Amino acid sequence: MHIRKDDVVVVITGDDKGPEPRKVLRVLPEKGKIVVEGVNRVYKHLKPSAKNQQGGRLSKEMPIDASNVLLYNPSIRRGVRFGYRFTEAGQKERYCKVTNESLGVLGPVKPTRVKPTA
């Protein structure tokens, strides 16, 4: 999946779309969905019980499709498309397709991807 937990994203479609960046709380790769902070909130009605004597409504975030968000680029302050490439050191990184700058490295160094020095 192209979005990871703790990424900052911009919602581009749906009731909660807007330019403000939001944090990814959970990723559900088997369903292709993510849970984003403050997006797609629903009320779960709780019946009074021995544990919860008051009952009431609990507000919680529900998953949205991962295709409904863009990764946020702080340097240009908007959501952007991104790609993957390998650095000279052999680490995989995400890069912004607009500014061509790095959006962070992913994982350890891969020895097969280290570029030889000439």
N, C-alpha and C positions, 0 to 999 in steps of 0.2 A: 504494500500500500504506500502511496506517495506522501501521505500526511502522517506525522508521528505525534505521540503524546507530548504535551508541553509546547507544541508549535504554536505560533501566533498566526491566525488566519482572518480573512475577511469573508463574510457571508455574501454571496452574489445573487442569490435567488431565494424566494420564500418570504414569509411574513416578517422575518427578522433581518432582512437584508439591509445593508448600510455600510458606510465607509469606515466605521470604527473597528479596530482590531480586537479580536477575542481569542482566548486561550483554549486549546483542545484539552479536554479532561480525560477522555477515553477513546480508544480506537478499537473498532470491531471489524477486523480484516476479513473474516469469513462471510460477513454480510455486506461489506463495502460501505460501512457507515461509521460516523464519528459522533461523539458527544461534545458539544461546544458550550462553553460557559455562557449562560444567560440566553441561549437560543432554543427554540421549540419547547418552551416550558408548558407543562400540563399540571393539573391538580389531581392528586390522588386523595380520595376521600377516605378517611380513617374512621372506622366504627369504634365507639367507646369500648374499652376492654379493661381487664385487670391491670395490664401494663400501661395503657394510655386511657386514663379515666375521662379525660376531656373529649377525646375524639377530635375531629376537625379536618382541615384540608392541608395537605403537604404539597408544596410546589417543587417540581423536579424537572431536570432537563431530559429530553428524549433524543434518541439518535436522529441524525440527518444524513443524507447521502453525501459521500466524500466529494462528489463532483459538484456540489453546491457551494464550495469554498475555494478561495485562492490563497496561497501562501503570502504572508505579508512581508514586504520589503521595507525596513525602517528608513533606508536612505532616501527613497523617493515617496515614502509614506502612502503606499497603496498596495493592493493585492496584485501579484504578478504570476505569470506562467514561469515554470522553471524546468531545467533539464538536469541530467547527471553527467559528470565527467570525472576523470582521474587526474590528480595533481602529479607533479613531477616526483613527489615522494611515494606515490603509489596508493594514496588514500582516495576513496570515492567521496565526491562532494556534490552538493546541489548548487546550481548557479542560476541567477536571474537571467531570463532571456531578453529582458529590456536593457539592463545595464551591463550584463556579462560579468557581474561580480559574484563572489562566493556567498552562499547562504548557509554555510556550515558544512563540516565534514561528517561522514557517516561511516562508522566502524573503523577497524584497524587497518594497518598498511597491508596491501596485497603484494607480495614479492614479485608476482608475475607482471604487475602493472608498473613497476618502477622503471622510469625512463633512463636509459644508459647515458652517461655523460661522455661527450665526444672530445 
